[in-house]
Amino acid sequence: MLKITLHDSAREFRLKLEGRLSGPWVNELEQCWKTASSTTHDRKTVLDLGEVDFVDPQGESLLARMHAAGVELVAVTPLIRAVLREICRAPACGRVGKVGSTP
């Protein structure tokens, strides 16, 4: 199960995830992101993974595509931070390890 909450402000578009990014939920997140991308224009897009406790290989692939497209990936738990480090191939990716305040 995955809960996706959208926070839309003048400065950024934030997708907050809670649960497991796996199975059919990967496609659901991708659809939300693609739909939102058509309206965000020059605003920053942030994917808040602070409440995610599992990412399957398809989810990792989607996160890598989102990162490559400029989405800021944010995580706090050691497991998800490790997943993001692997995706980003560097010690830091976006604000890995620090979750910003939600508008």
C-alpha positions in Angstrom: 0.0 0.0 0.0 1.2 3.5 -0.8 -0.3 6.8 0.1 0.5 9.7 -2.2 -0.3 13.2 -0.9 0.2 16.2 -3.2 1.3 19.6 -1.9 1.1 22.4 -4.5 2.5 25.8 -3.7 3.9 28.8 -5.7 7.5 27.7 -5.2 7.3 23.9 -5.4 5.2 20.8 -6.1 5.8 18.1 -3.5 4.7 14.5 -3.6 4.7 13.0 -0.1 4.8 9.2 0.0 3.9 6.9 2.8 4.2 3.1 2.8 5.8 0.8 0.2 6.8 1.9 -3.3 6.3 -1.4 -5.0 4.1 -3.3 -7.5 1.2 -1.4 -8.9 2.0 1.6 -6.7 5.0 2.4 -8.9 2.8 3.0 -11.9 0.4 5.0 -9.8 3.3 7.3 -8.7 4.6 7.6 -12.2 1.1 8.7 -13.4 0.8 11.3 -10.6 4.3 12.6 -11.5 3.6 12.8 -15.2 0.2 14.4 -14.8 1.7 17.0 -12.3 4.7 17.7 -14.6 2.4 19.2 -17.2 1.3 21.9 -14.7 4.4 22.6 -12.6 6.3 24.6 -15.3 9.4 26.1 -13.7 8.6 25.2 -10.1 10.8 22.7 -8.3 9.4 19.2 -7.9 10.2 17.4 -4.6 9.6 13.7 -3.8 9.4 13.3 -0.1 10.2 9.7 0.8 10.3 10.3 4.6 7.6 7.8 5.4 8.6 5.1 2.8 9.8 1.8 4.3 10.4 -0.2 1.1 11.3 0.3 -2.5 11.3 -2.6 -5.0 13.5 -2.7 -8.2 10.8 -1.1 -10.4 10.4 1.7 -7.8 14.2 2.2 -7.8 14.0 2.5 -11.6 11.3 5.1 -11.4 13.2 7.1 -8.7 16.3 7.1 -11.0 14.2 8.4 -13.9 12.6 11.1 -11.7 16.1 12.1 -10.4 17.4 12.3 -13.9 14.5 14.6 -14.8 15.4 17.0 -12.0 13.1 15.8 -9.2 14.6 16.4 -5.8 14.5 13.2 -3.8 14.3 13.6 0.0 14.7 10.8 2.6 15.4 10.4 6.3 15.6 6.7 7.1 18.9 4.9 6.7 17.3 2.3 4.3 15.8 4.8 1.9 18.8 7.0 2.1 21.0 4.0 1.0 18.6 3.4 -1.9 18.9 7.0 -3.0 22.7 7.0 -2.7 22.7 4.0 -5.0 20.4 5.6 -7.5 22.4 8.9 -7.4 25.7 7.1 -7.4 27.1 9.7 -5.0 27.1 10.3 -1.2 24.5 13.1 -1.6 21.5 13.5 -3.9 19.3 16.5 -3.5 18.7 16.8 0.2 19.1 13.1 1.1 18.8 12.9 4.8 17.0 16.1 5.4 13.3 16.6 4.9 12.2 20.2 4.4 9.1 21.6 5.9 5.8 20.9 4.2 4.0 24.0 3.1 
